[in-house]
Amino acid sequence: MTTATGSGSATPGPPFVTSHLVGAIAEIGLNSGPLNLVNKEMLRDLNRILGEVAERPEIRCLILHGGSARAFCAGSDIRELEQLRQDASEHKILFEDMVLRRLARIPMPTIAAIDGPALGGGLEIALACDLRVCKTGVPLGLTESRLGGLAGNGSIRLTRLVGPARAKELLYTGETIAADQALAWGLVNRIVADGSALDAARQLASTIAARGPLSNRLAKKLVEAAQDIPLDAALSMSTVAQQEIFDSNDLHEGAAAFFAKRPPEFTGR
């Protein structure tokens, strides 16, 4: 059954981001025109929906996709840049960064389903997700340098995925790469030749949702800690996380289901 979560857009007309819940999987669709350009309205709706999803422990995975647009997201709406100079941090940079941080830090696993071009700020949105599933032939790139711009947080997240030399090449040239090259570089997790990336992401999300939700949330924290903090501190976190797992009902339910040869019924507790 599909349940609406509601974006509650404050602007007239359709919301700039849509959402609905399918079982334990939340699907968020960008809805900002044929190219899904990043603008204030889209960021406001996305920020609001992410806040709602983060507070729902029954959600075990989130899929972010481009809806019916031609692009997953083709980047920032250039028309908004004309009025931005010294006050760009106040009116764009800080809020956009906050929304992407919220996406990256949401507690459940996240998947970007990329069925159309992900360029500039669009690829930055996808990079803030845990996993990326991409349709074959789709171009991806941080293309800001073509306009004299800069992918701020995207530069950092891209480097962590593909390494400094490849990240510099993409940033300096503003060139795009195809999905198969992105897979070889580790920029995307899976590519899809038949069917849509969204359908493949749904299959992956179903697998994730069937696993221990507490385990997956803690695994996400530990993977992030492995990149952000010293080794000894990260290992200490892992010890605490392991104890939380052994204290949980889910681990013992999983063991009982194994011996009973039945699917486990995890509750996230």
N, C-alpha and C positions, 0 to 999 in steps of 0.2 A: 504494500500500500504506500502511496505517495502522500506525504503530509507537507503542506506549505509551512515554511518558517517565516516568510515575509521579509521584504527588504525595507518597507516603510519609507520609500523615497520621499523627500520633502519637496521635490519639484513636480510640476504638472506632467501628465503623460506617464508612459511606462517607466518603471524603475530602470536605473542604469546598471543594476546588478540584480539577478534573480536567484532564488534559492528554493530548494525543496529537499525533503528527507525521504529516502527510500530505505526502509529498514533501519539499519545502523549506519548508513552511509549518507552524508550530506553532499549534495551537488550544488555548486555555485557557478552560475553562468554570467559571463560578462555580456552586457547588453547596451553598449555605447556606440551604436551605429554600425555601418557595414565593416569598418576596420577596427572597431572596439578601441578607439583612441582614449588614452588616459586623460581625464579631465577632473575637475574638482568634484563634480556630481558623482562620477563613477567611484572616486576614492571615498567619498562620504558614505555611499551605499555599501561599498565593500567593507569599510571599517565597521559599520554598524552590524552587518551580517556576521563578520568574523567574531565580533564580541558576543553575539547571541550563540553562535556555534560553540565557542570556547567554554560556555557555561553549561553545556549539555553533556553530562558524562555518558549518556547512552549512545552518543555518536562515536563510532570507532574508526572512521576514516572520512576524509574530505576530498572531493574531486573538484578542481577548478578548471573550467573549460570556456571556450569562446562562443558558446551558444550557436546561433544561426548566422553569425557574421562570417565574412570571407577570411578574416584573420583571427587567430587566437587573440592577438593584440598587436597593433602596428606601431605602438609607442605613444608618446605625448602628443596632445593636440597643439600643434605649433602656433595656432592662433592665440593661445593663452600666453605665449612667451613674449609677445610684443610689449606688454606693460610691466614685465618683470625685470628689475635690475637690482638695486641695493636691497630691496625688500623681498627678494626671491625666497630667502630662507623662511620668512614669515608666511608668505602666501602659497608656497609650493614645496620647497625642499624638505622642511621639517615634517610637514604633515604626510607627504608621500613616504618619507622614510619611516614614520611611525606606523603607517598602514602595512608596509612591507615587513617591518619587524613583528607586527602582530601576526601576520600570516606565517612568518618563519617560526614564531614561538608558540603557535597554537598547539595544545597538548597532544592532539591525536595525529597520526600520520596523514600526510597530504600528498596529492598527486595532481600534477598539471597535465591535462589532456590537450595536446597541441595538434589540431587538425588544420590549422592555417598558419601563415607567417607569424613568428614571434620576434619582433624587432624592437630595439631600443628599450624603452620602458616596459614593453610587453615581455621581452625576454627576462627583464629584471623581476617581473611578477612571477614568471615560471621558475626562476632561480631561487625564489623565496620558498618554493614548495620543496618537500622532501624528495619526491620522485618526479620524473618527467617521462611521459609516454608520447611519442611523436609519430605522425603520419609520414610515410616515406615521401621524399621529395620536397618536404616543407623547409623553407629557409629559416635559419635562426641567426641572429647577430645583434651585437651592441653597436648600433650604427650611428651613435650620437656624433662621432667625430666628423662625419660627413657635413654636419651643419655647424661644426665648431663647438659642439656640446660635449658633455661628459656623462658617462654612466657611473654614478657615484657608488652606491651600494652594489650595483651589478659588477663593478670592477673587482670588488672584494670577493663576492660569492663565486664569480666565474673563476678567479684564480684558485680558490680552494678546490674547485672541481677539476680543472684542466691543467693547472700549473702555471707559473709565471710567464714562460716563453710563449705558450699558445695564447694565453690571455692578452698579453701585450700585442701579439700579432692581430688579434681580432679588434682590440681597442684602437690601435694606431691606424689600421686600414679602414675600419668601419665596414669591412666586407662581411658577407654572410657565408655560412656553411650549410650544407644539406644535412638531412637527418642521419644518413649513414655515416658521414664524417663526425657528426656530433656524438653518435653512439661510440665510434672508435676512440674518441677523445674523452669519453666519460661525461659528456655534457647532458646526455639523455640516457635513461635506463633501458628503454625498449623502443623499437620502431615497428610500425605496423604497415604491411603492404596490402593486406586485404581487410576491408572493413574500416571503421573509423578508430582514431585514437581514443575517442570517448568510450566506445564499446570495449576496447582493450583495457582502458583504465577502470571501467566498471568491473571487469573480470578480476583484475588485480586487487581492486578495493574489496571485492567479495572474499577473496582469499585472506586479505589482511583482517577484515572484520570477523572472520571465523577463528582467528587466533586470540590469544589472551590479551584483552584490551589493556589491562594494567601492565603486562609485560611489554607491550608495544610502546606505551607512553613512557615507561622508564627507559626502554632501549633508546628512544629518541633523545631523552635527556643525556644519556651516557655518550652517545655518538657526538652530540654537540659539545659536551664537556671534553671529549678527547681532542677536539680542535681548539678549544678556548682556554683551557687551564693546564697547569703543569701536571705531569704524569702522576706523581704521587697523590695529588689532590683528586684527580680523576679516578684513580684506583680506590681511594677512600669512598668516593661517591658510589662506586660500583658495589662496594661491600654493603653500604646502607641499602642500596636498591635491592640487592640479593636478599637481605633480611626481610625487606618489605614483601618480596615475592613469597618467601617461605611463611610469612605471617598471613598471607592471603588465603581466601577460600578457593580462588581460581586454580592455584597450583595443585591443591588436593583434589579438586574436581577433575582436573586434567588427568591426574594419576588414576583416579577411580574410573574415569571413562576409558582410559587405555586398557585397564584390566578387564573391564566389562565389554570391550570392543564396541563402543558406541561413541557418537560424537559428543564432545564436551559441551556443557552449557555454562559458559562463562558469564559472570555478572560484573566483572571489573572491581571486585572487592576481595 
